[in-house]
Amino acid sequence: MKTTFRTERPSADAGLHPASNALGGDGKTLIFDDAIIANRLFGPQNANLRLVAERSGVSIGSRGLAVSIEGNDEAAKLAANLLSQLYALLKAGHPLHHRDFGYAFGMLERDATVDIAKVFRDAAFVVSPRRTICPKTLSQRDYITALRAADMTFAVGPAGTGKTYLAVAVALSMLLAKRVKRIILTRPAVEAGERLGFLPGDLAQKINPYLRPLYDALHDMLDFERVAEMQETGIIEIAPLAFMRGRTLNDAFIILDEAQNTTPEQMKMFLTRMGFGSKAAITGDATQIDLPENGKGAPRSGLVHALSVLRGVEGIHTLHFDETDVIRHPLVGRVVKAYDQYKNTD
């Protein structure tokens, strides 16, 4: 795998060149028409071009506003398609980070016909004029679509794929659009188990650490004061799963996090809480079950059980994420893949 870069960068007046961000006659040359945007596309010291070259296995050379791509025809076309689409996004004013080039490459690698702009612009929630939460993979795009359309959505996959985070984002967008009247976030406090009594504080203080990830997602999208106000008025409720028993939840967006740690009985209890005008999102990782041993082996996970029982039920949508959907440090995805491969060789 070879990556070639020239040191010449677009000059300040290079934007006067004729506009063209289409493929050249040989199918492997791109000519851009704006020096400032081209610089953003290339990245500091060609970092973005280097990433594309490494991921696709092609050689990329840049000179002024021209980018030449050499290598396997399919790989070269994919790299050219990627750079063309991302240049158009930058030119339209959409901000891109270095990691977005990797996400975009993964989308095209999975589906060469995908319109990256449509994915990146599909806002799950607008935090501020300068920050929008949007999908970064095709699976995340499909997940957001399902959350909006289906009454009940199961999202299963490894940590870091955005299952809970995107569900909270969609829930907030629906709340502000008055499509639901409140948001209920819950998760089982399985890890507490026998140790719960040894933690300091009252019941709420003992359980609070297990609900922390839900608070983190909310505080990343709304300021602390607004979250506190919504909790005080009951618009947002964060509670352990046990607090859901006996309730009927109307006009609510209900999110069950860490669902792999529910028992089948708990899962059935939760699923039957839905009232009129409500939506439910159930997220979990079937490889991270923390249910305690009961002397006869670990009890069945309510998530795994529900996926079998509810297969084919109308109104329920299920999505499966894998290591390619991990939106964390690139090493996390490789760690998940290594564990999956190790498990399959046992």
Buried (B, 14 or more C-beta within 10 A) or exposed (E): EEBEBEEEBBEEEBBEBEEEBEBBEEEBBBBBBBBEBBBBBBBEEBEBBBBBBBBBBBBBBBEBBBBBBBBEEEBBBBBBBBBBBBBBBBBEEBEBEEBBBBBBBBBBBEEEEBEBBEBBBBBBBBBEEEEBBBBBBBBBBBBBBBBBEBEBBBBBBBBBBBBBBBBBBBBBBBBEEEBBBBBBBBBBBBEBEEEEEEEEEEEEEBBBEBBEBBBEBBEEBBEEEBBEEBBEEEBBBBBBBEEBEEEEBEBBBBBBBBBBBBBBEBBBBBBEBBEEBBBBBBBBBBBEBEBEEEEEEEBBBBBBBBBEEBEEEEEBBBBEBBBBBBBBEEEBBEBBBEEBEEEEEE
